[in-house]
């Protein structure tokens, strides 16, 4: 279902189909209750774009 919605939106908005994207994973920083990993990829003009998604750790006894 997710792909059907994505295809419908791309067609309606006249967007290009998604293309594979090369990326590199960096260091992982651990904090109390969550961790963060650095991910980098190159933009269309060659600039480096960094993202740092957070991953919450499950708390015990909750």
TISE-443696 format. One record per residue: residue in one letter; x negated, y negated, z negated of N, C-alpha, C, O, CB in turn. Coordinates in steps of 0.05 Angstrom, whole numbers, plus 32768, in hexadecimal, padded with zeros to 4 digits. Atoms other than C-alpha are relative to their C-alpha. Glycine has a CB too. Layout:
// TISE-443696
AXYZXYZXYZXYZXYZ ...
This chain:
// TISE-443696
X7FF0801880008000800080007FEF7FE780007FF57FD3800D801380007FE8 X8012801880027FC77FD07FEF7FF67FF9801C7FF57FE180237FE980057FED X800A80067FE67FAA7FD7803580157FF48013800F7FE480247FF48019800D X7FEA800A7FEF7FEE7FCA805680057FE37FFA80097FD3800C801980117FFB X7FFC801C80077FF67F89802F7FE97FEF800A7FED7FDA801580037FFD7FE1 X8018800F7FF77FAF7F73803F80017FFD801E7FFB7FE780287FE7800F7FF9 X7FFE80027FE37FBA7F83808980157FEC800880117FDC801B8006801B800C X7FEA80127FFA7FFC7F5D808A7FF77FE37FFB7FFD7FD2800B801880077FEF X8009801B80067FDD7F2080697FEB7FF780147FEC7FE0801D7FF47FFF7FE4 X801480087FEC7FA07F208098800D7FF9801A80057FE680277FEC80178003 X7FF380057FE77FCE7F2480D480107FE67FFF800F7FD68011801380188007 X7FF0801880027FFD7EEE80BB7FEF7FE77FFE7FF77FD28009801280027FE7 X8011801780047FC57EBF80A77FEA7FFE80167FDB7FEB80167FF280007FE5 X80137FFF7FEA7F9C7ED280E57FE380007FF67FD17FF1800080047FE88013 X801B7FFE800B7F5F7EE580BB7FF28018800D7FFE802A8017800280057FE1 X80117FEA7FF57F267F1180D3800280187FEE800680157FD67FE37FF78004 X80017FE780107F237F5980BC7FE77FFF7FEE7FD37FF47FF6800080198012 X8018800080127EF47F6480817FE98010800C7FED8023801A8008800C7FE5 X80187FF37FF67EAD7F7880917FF0800A7FE97FF17FFF7FD37FEF7FEC8012 X80127FF680157E7B7FA180697FED7FE97FF67FE57FD980067FF080188009 X80108015800C7E527F75803A7FE9800D7FF07FEE801D7FDE80117FEE7FEE X80177FF6800F7E0C7F8580227FFC7FF07FE77FFF7FD77FE87FE680008011 X8004800F80197DFE7F737FDA7FEB800E7FEF7FE480257FF4801B7FFE7FF0 X80147FF580137DCB7F7D7FA380097FFD7FE480147FE87FDC7FE47FF28004 X7FF98001801C7DD77F8E7F5B7FE77FF77FF07FD180007FF6800A801B7FF6 X8016800A80107DAD7F6A7F288001800B7FE3800C80207FDE7FFF7FE27FFF X80027FF7801C7DA27F6E7EDD801C80007FF3802F7FF37FFC7FEE7FED7FF1 X7FE77FFE80107DD97F807EAC7FF97FF67FE47FE77FFF7FD7800A801E7FFE X8003800B801B7DDF7F567E6D8016800A7FEE802D80097FF67FFF7FE18001 X7FEC7FF680127E037F757E3280047FEC7FE97FF17FE27FDE7FF7801C7FF5 X7FF8801280167E287F4B7DFE801380107FEE801A80267FF4800D7FE6800B X7FEE7FF280137E557F5C7DC4801C8001800D802A7FED801080027FF07FE5 X7FE67FFC7FF47E937F797DE580028000801E80178007802980127FEC7FF5 X7FFF80007FE37E817F707E2E7FE48000800C7FD07FFB7FFD800F7FE7800A X801A80027FF17E497F747E6280057FF1801A801C7FEE80237FF4801D8005 X7FFE80107FE87E3A7F4B7E9F7FEA800A80137FD3800D800A7FFE7FE17FFA X80147FF77FEC7E177F627EDF7FFE7FEB801680127FE180208008801B800C X800480137FEA7DF97F337F138001800F801B7FF38022801F7FE47FF17FFC X7FFD7FF57FE57E0D7F437F5B7FFB7FE9801380077FD38010801C800D8005 X800680157FEC7DF17F1B7F968005800A801C7FFF802180237FE37FF77FFD X7FFD7FFA7FE47E037F187FDF7FFA7FE780107FF97FD18005801C800B8007 X800680167FEF7DF27EEB801A80197FF5800D802A800480177FEB80088015 X7FEA800C7FF37E247EB980347FFB7FFE801E7FE78007802880057FE47FF5 X800380027FE37E307EAA807E7FE97FF080097FDE7FF4801F801A7FF5800C X801680117FF97DFA7E75807E7FE680097FF37FD27FFB7FF480067FE47FF8 X80197FF5800C7DC77EA1805A7FFB7FF97FE37FE880037FD87FE97FF78010 X80048007801C7DCF7E838015800880177FEE801A80277FF580107FE67FF9 X7FFA7FEB80137DD07EB17FD980187FF87FEF80187FE27FE37FE780067FEE X7FE8800580117E137EB67FB57FFF80157FE97FFD802D7FEE801B80038011 X80017FEF80187E127ED27F6E801B80017FF380297FED7FF07FEA7FF67FEC X7FE87FFC80117E4C7EEF7F477FF880107FE87FE580207FE98017800E8010 X80067FF280197E4B7F087F00801A800A7FF380247FFE7FE17FF07FEF7FEC X7FE77FF5800C7E897F337EF27FFB800A7FE47FE680147FDD800B80168012 X80017FF7801C7E977F427EA9800D801B7FFE80228020800A800C7FEC7FED X7FF47FE680057EA57F897E92800480027FE27FF180027FD27FEE8018800B X7FFA7FFE801C7EC97F8E7E507FFC801D7FF6800180308004801D7FF87FFB X80047FE6800C7EB67FC77E22801980077FEF80247FF57FE27FE680017FEF X7FE97FF880107EEE7FEE7E017FF87FFF7FE27FE380087FDA8009801D8007 X80048001801D7EF47FE07DB7800C80197FF3802380217FFA800C7FE67FF4 X7FF57FE8800E7EFD801C7D8A80137FF77FEA800F7FE27FDD7FE880117FF4 X7FED800680167F37801E7D5A80157FEB800780227FE17FF57FF27FF97FE8 X7FEC80147FF97F627FED7D818018800D800C802B7FFF80147FF47FEA8012 
